[in-house]
Amino acid sequence: MLRITFRHISGSRATQLDVIQLGAHRELILGRALSAAVRFDPRDDTAVGRQHARITPSAHEPGRLMLTDLGSRNGTLLNGQRVGTTVALQSGDVVRLGETGPEVEVLIDGTVDR
């Protein structure tokens, strides 16, 4: 089983943690929507879209997680680089939602089940 910890570095949730087991859901949405697995404040984190980005297991590389921007207006950055396509995530990577939006550090523990 795979456990992902999101350590909020900046934004309205700075210093908070989200710990999520990647199991039956098979994808995690980051955004302001009530249904998002990693939810941001709709009033304070205005750079974040309702469904801003998605994290899923790789279809081609067992054991790897992938990050995809979901067509957000402000973009998604991985370690300071704008995400144009789906990119691989590694434990310790920093995801920023929007050029000036909140940052989260992604910590991955365990293995990705296929």
N, CA, C and O atoms as a MOPAC input file, in Angstrom:
PM7 MOZYME 1SCF
protein

 N      0.85500 1    -1.18300 1     0.00000 1
 C      0.00000 1     0.00000 1     0.00000 1
 C      0.89300 1     1.23700 1     0.00000 1
 O      1.97700 1     1.24800 1     0.58400 1
 N      0.42400 1     2.23300 1    -0.64600 1
 C      1.18100 1     3.47200 1    -0.79000 1
 C      0.55500 1     4.57100 1     0.06500 1
 O     -0.65300 1     4.80200 1     0.02600 1
 N      1.40900 1     5.24000 1     0.83900 1
 C      0.94900 1     6.37500 1     1.63700 1
 C      1.67800 1     7.61900 1     1.13900 1
 O      2.90200 1     7.63100 1     1.00500 1
 N      0.89700 1     8.66600 1     0.86700 1
 C      1.46200 1     9.92800 1     0.40100 1
 C      1.16800 1    10.98700 1     1.44500 1
 O      0.02200 1    11.17300 1     1.85500 1
 N      2.21500 1    11.68100 1     1.87200 1
 C      2.06700 1    12.78800 1     2.80800 1
 C      2.31100 1    14.07700 1     2.04800 1
 O      3.32000 1    14.22800 1     1.35800 1
 N      1.38300 1    14.99800 1     2.18300 1
 C      1.50500 1    16.32500 1     1.58300 1
 C      1.79800 1    17.29800 1     2.71700 1
 O      0.94000 1    17.54300 1     3.56600 1
 N      3.00900 1    17.85500 1     2.73300 1
 C      3.40000 1    18.83300 1     3.75500 1
 C      3.24000 1    20.21600 1     3.14600 1
 O      3.98200 1    20.59700 1     2.24000 1
 N      2.27200 1    20.95600 1     3.64600 1
 C      1.97300 1    22.29200 1     3.11500 1
 C      3.07700 1    23.24800 1     3.54800 1
 O      3.27700 1    23.48100 1     4.74000 1
 N      3.79200 1    23.79800 1     2.57000 1
 C      4.90900 1    24.70800 1     2.81800 1
 C      4.42500 1    26.14800 1     2.88300 1
 O      4.87000 1    26.91700 1     3.73500 1
 N      3.51300 1    26.51700 1     1.98500 1
 C      3.00100 1    27.88800 1     1.94100 1
 C      1.52100 1    27.86000 1     1.60000 1
 O      0.96400 1    26.80800 1     1.28400 1
 N      0.88500 1    29.03200 1     1.66700 1
 C     -0.54400 1    29.12100 1     1.42400 1
 C     -1.29600 1    29.10900 1     2.73500 1
 O     -0.69100 1    29.14300 1     3.80600 1
 N     -2.61600 1    29.06100 1     2.65400 1
 C     -3.45400 1    29.15300 1     3.84400 1
 C     -3.28400 1    27.96600 1     4.78800 1
 O     -3.63600 1    28.06300 1     5.96400 1
 N     -2.75400 1    26.85300 1     4.29800 1
 C     -2.59100 1    25.64500 1     5.12300 1
 C     -1.13300 1    25.38700 1     5.50200 1
 O     -0.79000 1    24.27200 1     5.89300 1
 N     -0.27100 1    26.40100 1     5.39300 1
 C      1.15600 1    26.24000 1     5.71200 1
 C      1.31300 1    25.56500 1     7.07300 1
 O      0.62500 1    25.91100 1     8.03400 1
 N      2.22100 1    24.60500 1     7.13700 1
 C      2.58600 1    23.77300 1     8.29300 1
 C      1.64000 1    22.59500 1     8.52300 1
 O      1.90600 1    21.77100 1     9.39800 1
 N      0.54500 1    22.48800 1     7.76900 1
 C     -0.37800 1    21.37000 1     7.93500 1
 C      0.06200 1    20.18300 1     7.08300 1
 O      0.82300 1    20.33700 1     6.12800 1
 N     -0.43200 1    18.99100 1     7.44600 1
 C     -0.15300 1    17.75500 1     6.70500 1
 C     -1.45600 1    17.11900 1     6.25100 1
 O     -2.46300 1    17.17400 1     6.95600 1
 N     -1.42900 1    16.51400 1     5.07000 1
 C     -2.48200 1    15.61000 1     4.60400 1
 C     -1.79200 1    14.27900 1     4.37400 1
 O     -0.80500 1    14.21300 1     3.64100 1
 N     -2.29900 1    13.20900 1     4.99200 1
 C     -1.75400 1    11.86900 1     4.78900 1
 C     -2.84500 1    11.03900 1     4.13500 1
 O     -3.93700 1    10.88800 1     4.68300 1
 N     -2.54100 1    10.49800 1     2.95100 1
 C     -3.55000 1     9.80200 1     2.14600 1
 C     -3.01300 1     8.45200 1     1.70200 1
 O     -1.88200 1     8.34900 1     1.22800 1
 N     -3.82800 1     7.42000 1     1.85800 1
 C     -3.51200 1     6.09200 1     1.34000 1
 C     -4.02400 1     6.02100 1    -0.09200 1
 O     -5.20300 1     6.26200 1    -0.35000 1
 N     -3.13600 1     5.68900 1    -1.01700 1
 C     -3.56500 1     5.52500 1    -2.40600 1
 C     -4.00200 1     4.08000 1    -2.56300 1
 O     -3.17400 1     3.17200 1    -2.64300 1
 N     -5.29200 1     3.88200 1    -2.60400 1
 C     -5.83500 1     2.53700 1    -2.68200 1
 C     -6.86100 1     2.44800 1    -3.78100 1
 O     -6.53300 1     2.51100 1    -4.96600 1
 N     -8.09600 1     2.30400 1    -3.38200 1
 C     -9.19000 1     2.09900 1    -4.33000 1
 C     -9.42400 1     3.29900 1    -5.23700 1
 O     -9.92200 1     3.13600 1    -6.35100 1
 N     -9.07900 1     4.49900 1    -4.78500 1
 C     -9.38100 1     5.69200 1    -5.57800 1
 C     -8.53000 1     5.79300 1    -6.83800 1
 O     -9.01200 1     6.26500 1    -7.86800 1
 N     -7.30300 1     5.36900 1    -6.77700 1
 C     -6.38600 1     5.32500 1    -7.92100 1
 C     -5.99700 1     6.68900 1    -8.48200 1
 O     -5.18300 1     6.75800 1    -9.40300 1
 N     -6.55400 1     7.76900 1    -7.95500 1
 C     -6.11800 1     9.09800 1    -8.34300 1
 C     -6.40600 1    10.06100 1    -7.20700 1
 O     -7.35600 1     9.88500 1    -6.44400 1
 N     -5.57200 1    11.07700 1    -7.10900 1
 C     -5.75100 1    12.11100 1    -6.09700 1
 C     -5.86300 1    13.44300 1    -6.81200 1
 O     -5.00400 1    13.79300 1    -7.62200 1
 N     -6.91200 1    14.18100 1    -6.51700 1
 C     -7.09400 1    15.51300 1    -7.09100 1
 C     -6.61800 1    16.54400 1    -6.07200 1
 O     -6.93800 1    16.44400 1    -4.88800 1
 N     -5.85500 1    17.53200 1    -6.53100 1
 C     -5.44100 1    18.67200 1    -5.73000 1
 C     -6.24600 1    19.86400 1    -6.22100 1
 O     -6.23300 1    20.16700 1    -7.41400 1
 N     -6.94500 1    20.54200 1    -5.32200 1
 C     -7.74300 1    21.68200 1    -5.75100 1
 C     -8.63300 1    22.23500 1    -4.65500 1
 O     -8.50800 1    21.86600 1    -3.48700 1
 N     -9.53700 1    23.12900 1    -5.04900 1
 C    -10.45900 1    23.78000 1    -4.11300 1
 C    -11.80100 1    23.06600 1    -3.99900 1
 O    -12.58700 1    23.38600 1    -3.10800 1
 N    -12.08100 1    22.11700 1    -4.86900 1
 C    -13.37100 1    21.41100 1    -4.85600 1
 C    -13.53000 1    20.61600 1    -3.56000 1
 O    -12.55100 1    20.13100 1    -2.99200 1
 N    -14.77100 1    20.49200 1    -3.10400 1
 C    -15.04500 1    19.70800 1    -1.89900 1
 C    -14.59400 1    18.26300 1    -2.04900 1
 O    -14.23300 1    17.61800 1    -1.06400 1
 N    -14.61300 1    17.75400 1    -3.26700 1
 C    -14.24600 1    16.36100 1    -3.51500 1
 C    -12.73800 1    16.14100 1    -3.66800 1
 O    -12.30700 1    14.99600 1    -3.80700 1
 N    -11.93100 1    17.19200 1    -3.64700 1
 C    -10.48100 1    17.05400 1    -3.82900 1
 C     -9.86300 1    16.30500 1    -2.65000 1
 O    -10.23200 1    16.53900 1    -1.49900 1
 N     -8.92800 1    15.41000 1    -2.93800 1
 C     -8.23900 1    14.66700 1    -1.88300 1
 C     -7.34500 1    15.59200 1    -1.06300 1
 O     -7.25300 1    15.45800 1     0.15700 1
 N     -6.68700 1    16.53100 1    -1.74000 1
 C     -5.87900 1    17.55200 1    -1.07300 1
 C     -6.56900 1    18.87200 1    -1.37800 1
 O     -6.49200 1    19.39200 1    -2.49100 1
 N     -7.24500 1    19.40000 1    -0.36500 1
 C     -8.13700 1    20.54700 1    -0.56400 1
 C     -7.50000 1    21.83800 1    -0.07600 1
 O     -6.87500 1    21.88300 1     0.98400 1
 N     -7.67200 1    22.88400 1    -0.87100 1
 C     -7.15100 1    24.20700 1    -0.56500 1
 C     -8.31200 1    25.16200 1    -0.30700 1
 O     -9.42900 1    24.93400 1    -0.77200 1
 N     -8.04100 1    26.22700 1     0.43500 1
 C     -9.06600 1    27.18100 1     0.82800 1
 C     -9.54000 1    27.99300 1    -0.37800 1
 O     -8.72600 1    28.64000 1    -1.03600 1
 N    -10.84600 1    27.97100 1    -0.68200 1
 C    -11.35200 1    28.69100 1    -1.86100 1
 C    -11.23900 1    30.21200 1    -1.74200 1
 O    -11.18800 1    30.90000 1    -2.76100 1
 N    -11.19900 1    30.74100 1    -0.53700 1
 C    -11.09700 1    32.19800 1    -0.36200 1
 C     -9.65100 1    32.68100 1    -0.35300 1
 O     -9.35000 1    33.73500 1    -0.91400 1
 N     -8.76100 1    31.93200 1     0.27000 1
 C     -7.38900 1    32.40500 1     0.45200 1
 C     -6.41100 1    31.90600 1    -0.61500 1
 O     -5.44200 1    32.59500 1    -0.93400 1
 N     -6.65500 1    30.72700 1    -1.16300 1
 C     -5.74300 1    30.16000 1    -2.16300 1
 C     -6.33900 1    30.35600 1    -3.55400 1
 O     -6.69800 1    29.39300 1    -4.23100 1
 N     -6.44000 1    31.62400 1    -3.97000 1
 C     -7.14200 1    31.96600 1    -5.20700 1
 C     -6.41500 1    31.52900 1    -6.47300 1
 O     -7.03200 1    31.49800 1    -7.53800 1
 N     -5.13700 1    31.19200 1    -6.40400 1
 C     -4.40400 1    30.70900 1    -7.57500 1
 C     -4.73800 1    29.25300 1    -7.89300 1
 O     -4.39500 1    28.75700 1    -8.96600 1
 N     -5.40300 1    28.57000 1    -6.96700 1
 C     -5.71400 1    27.14000 1    -7.10700 1
 C     -7.07800 1    26.96400 1    -7.75200 1
 O     -8.05900 1    27.57500 1    -7.32700 1
 N     -7.13600 1    26.12100 1    -8.78800 1
 C     -8.39600 1    25.80300 1    -9.44000 1
 C     -9.19300 1    24.78600 1    -8.64200 1
 O     -8.67200 1    24.15500 1    -7.72300 1
 N    -10.46100 1    24.63400 1    -9.00000 1
 C    -11.31100 1    23.65000 1    -8.31100 1
 C    -10.71400 1    22.24900 1    -8.42900 1
 O    -10.59000 1    21.54100 1    -7.42900 1
 N    -10.35400 1    21.85600 1    -9.61900 1
 C     -9.63400 1    20.60500 1    -9.85900 1
 C     -8.36700 1    21.00000 1   -10.61000 1
 O     -8.35200 1    21.04900 1   -11.84000 1
 N     -7.32900 1    21.27600 1    -9.87400 1
 C     -6.12300 1    21.90300 1   -10.41200 1
 C     -5.14900 1    20.88200 1   -11.01200 1
 O     -4.68500 1    21.04300 1   -12.14100 1
 N     -4.84800 1    19.83500 1   -10.24500 1
 C     -3.86500 1    18.83500 1   -10.69000 1
 C     -4.28600 1    17.45600 1   -10.18200 1
 O     -5.11200 1    17.32900 1    -9.27900 1
 N     -3.68400 1    16.41800 1   -10.79900 1
 C     -4.02200 1    15.03600 1   -10.45200 1
 C     -2.73900 1    14.23300 1   -10.28000 1
 O     -1.77000 1    14.42300 1   -11.01500 1
 N     -2.74800 1    13.33300 1    -9.29800 1
 C     -1.65400 1    12.38700 1    -9.08500 1
 C     -2.22000 1    10.98800 1    -9.27500 1
 O     -3.22400 1    10.62700 1    -8.66100 1
 N     -1.56500 1    10.19600 1   -10.13900 1
 C     -2.00900 1     8.83100 1   -10.43800 1
 C     -0.80200 1     7.91400 1   -10.52800 1
 O      0.31600 1     8.37800 1   -10.75500 1
 N     -1.01900 1     6.60400 1   -10.35100 1
 C      0.06500 1     5.65600 1   -10.63100 1
 C      0.36000 1     5.64100 1   -12.12800 1
 O     -0.55100 1     5.80700 1   -12.93900 1
 N      1.60400 1     5.44700 1   -12.49600 1
 C      1.99600 1     5.38500 1   -13.89600 1
 C      1.43000 1     4.12900 1   -14.55100 1
 O      1.46500 1     3.04400 1   -13.97100 1
 N      0.91300 1     4.28700 1   -15.75600 1
 C      0.41100 1     3.14000 1   -16.51800 1
 C      1.56000 1     2.35600 1   -17.14400 1
 O      1.40300 1     1.18400 1   -17.48600 1
 N      2.72300 1     3.00800 1   -17.29500 1
 C      3.83800 1     2.38500 1   -18.01400 1
 C      5.03600 1     2.03400 1   -17.13700 1
 O      5.86500 1     1.21100 1   -17.52400 1
 N      5.13300 1     2.64900 1   -15.96200 1
 C      6.26800 1     2.40900 1   -15.07700 1
 C      5.76100 1     1.98000 1   -13.70000 1
 O      5.40200 1     2.82700 1   -12.88100 1
 N      5.72900 1     0.67700 1   -13.44300 1
 C      5.25700 1     0.21500 1   -12.13700 1
 C      6.06700 1     0.86200 1   -11.00800 1
 O      7.28800 1     0.98900 1   -11.09700 1
 N      5.37100 1     1.26100 1    -9.96300 1
 C      6.03200 1     1.84600 1    -8.81000 1
 C      6.24100 1     3.33800 1    -8.88800 1
 O      6.83500 1     3.91500 1    -7.97800 1
 N      5.77400 1     3.99100 1    -9.94500 1
 C      5.98600 1     5.43000 1   -10.11000 1
 C      4.64900 1     6.16800 1   -10.07700 1
 O      3.63600 1     5.67100 1   -10.56900 1
 N      4.66800 1     7.37200 1    -9.48300 1
 C      3.49700 1     8.24200 1    -9.48300 1
 C      3.69600 1     9.35600 1   -10.49300 1
 O      4.81800 1     9.80200 1   -10.73000 1
 N      2.59600 1     9.80100 1   -11.08700 1
 C      2.63500 1    10.82700 1   -12.11700 1
 C      1.78300 1    12.02600 1   -11.69100 1
 O      0.74200 1    11.87300 1   -11.05100 1
 N      2.25200 1    13.22700 1   -12.06400 1
 C      1.55000 1    14.47800 1   -11.78800 1
 C      1.09700 1    15.07700 1   -13.10700 1
 O      1.87500 1    15.17200 1   -14.05700 1
 N     -0.17600 1    15.48400 1   -13.16300 1
 C     -0.74800 1    16.08800 1   -14.36200 1
 C     -1.48100 1    17.36700 1   -13.98900 1
 O     -2.28300 1    17.37700 1   -13.05500 1
 N     -1.20700 1    18.44900 1   -14.71900 1
 C     -2.00000 1    19.66700 1   -14.58100 1
 C     -3.31500 1    19.41800 1   -15.32000 1
 O     -3.31200 1    18.86800 1   -16.42100 1
 N     -4.43000 1    19.81900 1   -14.72500 1
 C     -5.74200 1    19.56000 1   -15.32400 1
 C     -6.27900 1    20.76900 1   -16.07700 1
 O     -7.46300 1    21.09300 1   -15.98800 1
 N     -5.39500 1    21.43400 1   -16.81900 1
 C     -5.81600 1    22.58500 1   -17.60700 1
 C     -6.09300 1    23.81200 1   -16.75600 1
 O     -6.90400 1    24.66200 1   -17.12200 1
 N     -5.41700 1    23.90000 1   -15.62400 1
 C     -5.64300 1    25.02500 1   -14.72300 1
 C     -5.21200 1    26.33900 1   -15.36700 1
 O     -4.30500 1    26.36600 1   -16.19800 1
 N     -5.86100 1    27.40900 1   -14.98100 1
 C     -5.55700 1    28.73500 1   -15.51000 1
 C     -4.14700 1    29.19400 1   -15.10300 1
 O     -3.45600 1    29.83700 1   -15.89300 1
 N     -3.72100 1    28.86800 1   -13.88000 1
 C     -2.45700 1    29.36700 1   -13.34600 1
 C     -1.30100 1    28.37800 1   -13.43500 1
 O     -0.17700 1    28.71000 1   -13.06100 1
 N     -1.55900 1    27.17900 1   -13.92200 1
 C     -0.50300 1    26.19600 1   -14.12100 1
 C     -0.07900 1    25.48500 1   -12.84800 1
 O     -0.46500 1    25.85500 1   -11.73900 1
 N      0.72400 1    24.45700 1   -13.04400 1
 C      1.27800 1    23.65600 1   -11.96000 1
 C      2.78500 1    23.60900 1   -12.16100 1
 O      3.26200 1    23.44100 1   -13.28400 1
 N      3.53500 1    23.75800 1   -11.07200 1
 C      4.99700 1    23.70600 1   -11.13800 1
 C      5.50100 1    22.55700 1   -10.28900 1
 O      5.00000 1    22.32200 1    -9.18900 1
 N      6.49500 1    21.84000 1   -10.79800 1
 C      7.15700 1    20.77100 1   -10.06700 1
 C      8.60400 1    21.18100 1    -9.87800 1
 O      9.34500 1    21.32100 1   -10.85100 1
 N      9.00900 1    21.37200 1    -8.63800 1
 C     10.36700 1    21.81600 1    -8.30900 1
 C     10.74600 1    23.07700 1    -9.09100 1
 O     11.87700 1    23.21400 1    -9.55700 1
 N      9.78400 1    23.99200 1    -9.22900 1
 C     10.02800 1    25.27200 1    -9.87500 1
 C      9.87300 1    25.27700 1   -11.38200 1
 O      9.96800 1    26.33800 1   -11.99900 1
 N      9.63500 1    24.12200 1   -11.99800 1
 C      9.47400 1    24.02400 1   -13.45600 1
 C      8.00700 1    23.78700 1   -13.79600 1
 O      7.35900 1    22.91100 1   -13.22500 1
 N      7.49500 1    24.57900 1   -14.73300 1
 C      6.08600 1    24.44600 1   -15.12700 1
 C      5.84000 1    23.07800 1   -15.76600 1
 O      6.63500 1    22.61100 1   -16.58300 1
 N      4.74900 1    22.45300 1   -15.38900 1
 C      4.35800 1    21.14100 1   -15.90500 1
 C      3.55000 1    21.35800 1   -17.17200 1
 O      2.47800 1    21.96200 1   -17.13200 1
 N      4.06000 1    20.86400 1   -18.30600 1
 C      3.34500 1    20.98700 1   -19.56800 1
 C      2.64300 1    19.70000 1   -19.94100 1
 O      1.61300 1    19.71600 1   -20.61500 1
 N      3.20100 1    18.58600 1   -19.50200 1
 C      2.62300 1    17.26900 1   -19.75000 1
 C      2.61900 1    16.52000 1   -18.42100 1
 O      2.94100 1    17.09000 1   -17.37900 1
 N      2.26500 1    15.27800 1   -18.46200 1
 C      2.33200 1    14.45000 1   -17.26400 1
 C      3.79700 1    14.17800 1   -16.94400 1
 O      4.57200 1    13.80800 1   -17.82600 1
 N      4.17400 1    14.36300 1   -15.67500 1
 C      5.56100 1    14.17800 1   -15.24500 1
 C      5.61800 1    13.24500 1   -14.04400 1
 O      4.65000 1    13.12000 1   -13.29300 1
 N      6.77200 1    12.58900 1   -13.87100 1
 C      6.97100 1    11.67000 1   -12.75200 1
 C      7.23200 1    12.43300 1   -11.46300 1
 O      7.90400 1    13.46400 1   -11.45900 1
 N      6.69100 1    11.91000 1   -10.37000 1
 C      6.89600 1    12.46200 1    -9.03500 1
 C      7.85400 1    11.57800 1    -8.25300 1
 O      7.84500 1    10.35500 1    -8.39600 1
 N      8.67100 1    12.20200 1    -7.43400 1
 C      9.54300 1    11.47000 1    -6.52300 1
 C      9.33000 1    12.00800 1    -5.12300 1
 O      8.92800 1    13.15900 1    -4.95000 1
 N      9.59400 1    11.18800 1    -4.13100 1
 C      9.46600 1    11.62400 1    -2.75500 1
 C     10.38600 1    12.82000 1    -2.52400 1
 O     11.55600 1    12.79300 1    -2.90700 1
 N      9.85800 1    13.85700 1    -1.90200 1
 C     10.61200 1    15.07200 1    -1.64200 1
 C     10.38500 1    16.16700 1    -2.66200 1
 O     10.83500 1    17.29500 1    -2.45900 1
 N      9.69300 1    15.86400 1    -3.76300 1
 C      9.38500 1    16.88900 1    -4.76300 1
 C      8.44600 1    17.94200 1    -4.17400 1
 O      7.65200 1    17.65800 1    -3.27700 1
 N      8.55700 1    19.16200 1    -4.70000 1
 C      7.69600 1    20.26300 1    -4.27000 1
 C      6.79700 1    20.66100 1    -5.43900 1
 O      7.27200 1    20.96600 1    -6.53200 1
 N      5.49400 1    20.65200 1    -5.18500 1
 C      4.48200 1    21.02700 1    -6.17600 1
 C      3.91100 1    22.38400 1    -5.77500 1
 O      3.50400 1    22.58600 1    -4.63100 1
 N      3.88700 1    23.31100 1    -6.73100 1
 C      3.26800 1    24.62700 1    -6.50700 1
 C      2.08200 1    24.73700 1    -7.45500 1
 O      2.20000 1    24.46600 1    -8.65000 1
 N      0.94000 1    25.13500 1    -6.91000 1
 C     -0.26100 1    25.29200 1    -7.71200 1
 C     -0.40600 1    26.76000 1    -8.08400 1
 O     -0.87800 1    27.56600 1    -7.28300 1
 N      0.00200 1    27.10400 1    -9.30700 1
 C      0.02600 1    28.48400 1    -9.77500 1
 C      1.38700 1    29.10200 1    -9.49800 1
 O      2.10400 1    28.67400 1    -8.59300 1
 N      1.73800 1    30.11500 1   -10.28500 1
 C      3.04000 1    30.78800 1   -10.13400 1
 C      3.22300 1    31.38200 1    -8.74100 1
 O      4.33900 1    31.42700 1    -8.22300 1
 N      2.13400 1    31.83300 1    -8.14000 1
 C      2.21400 1    32.45300 1    -6.81200 1
 C      1.37600 1    31.69000 1    -5.78800 1
 O      1.12600 1    32.19100 1    -4.69100 1
 N      0.94700 1    30.49500 1    -6.13900 1
 C      0.05500 1    29.72900 1    -5.27500 1
 C      0.78900 1    28.93900 1    -4.20800 1
 O      2.00800 1    29.03400 1    -4.06900 1
 N      0.03000 1    28.16200 1    -3.46000 1
 C      0.59400 1    27.38000 1    -2.36200 1
 C      1.50200 1    26.25900 1    -2.85700 1
 O      1.33500 1    25.72500 1    -3.95400 1
 N      2.47300 1    25.92200 1    -2.00000 1
 C      3.40600 1    24.83500 1    -2.28400 1
 C      3.17200 1    23.69800 1    -1.30300 1
 O      2.85200 1    23.92300 1    -0.13600 1
 N      3.33600 1    22.46300 1    -1.79600 1
 C      3.30700 1    21.28400 1    -0.94200 1
 C      4.50100 1    20.40100 1    -1.28300 1
 O      4.86300 1    20.24400 1    -2.44900 1
 N      5.10400 1    19.83000 1    -0.24700 1
 C      6.13600 1    18.82200 1    -0.44800 1
 C      5.44100 1    17.47100 1    -0.45000 1
 O      4.60400 1    17.20100 1     0.41100 1
 N      5.78400 1    16.61300 1    -1.41800 1
 C      5.16000 1    15.30500 1    -1.56600 1
 C      6.13200 1    14.25300 1    -1.04200 1
 O      7.23700 1    14.10400 1    -1.56200 1
 N      5.70900 1    13.52200 1    -0.00400 1
 C      6.52700 1    12.46700 1     0.57800 1
 C      5.81800 1    11.13300 1     0.32800 1
 O      4.66500 1    10.95200 1     0.71900 1
 N      6.51900 1    10.20600 1    -0.32600 1
 C      5.92000 1     8.94100 1    -0.74400 1
 C      6.51900 1     7.80900 1     0.08900 1
 O      7.73800 1     7.68700 1     0.20600 1
 N      5.64800 1     6.98600 1     0.66300 1
 C      6.07300 1     5.87400 1     1.50400 1
 C      5.34100 1     4.61800 1     1.07000 1
 O      4.11100 1     4.59900 1     1.03000 1
 N      6.08200 1     3.57400 1     0.74800 1
 C      5.47300 1     2.31500 1     0.33600 1
 C      5.64500 1     2.09300 1    -1.15100 1
 O      6.47200 1     2.73300 1    -1.80000 1
 N      4.85700 1     1.18200 1    -1.67800 1
 C      4.94500 1     0.85700 1    -3.09600 1
 C      3.59700 1     1.08100 1    -3.76600 1
 O      2.54500 1     0.99700 1    -3.13100 1
 N      3.65100 1     1.36600 1    -5.05100 1
 C      2.44000 1     1.57600 1    -5.82500 1
 C      1.90900 1     0.21800 1    -6.25900 1
 O      2.60700 1    -0.53700 1    -6.93600 1
 N      0.66600 1    -0.09600 1    -5.86700 1
 C      0.02900 1    -1.33300 1    -6.30600 1
 C     -0.58500 1    -1.12100 1    -7.67600 1
 O     -1.15800 1    -0.06600 1    -7.94700 1
 N     -0.47000 1    -2.10400 1    -8.53100 1
 C     -1.03400 1    -1.95400 1    -9.88200 1
 C     -2.26400 1    -2.75800 1   -10.04300 1
 O     -2.87000 1    -2.75100 1   -11.11400 1

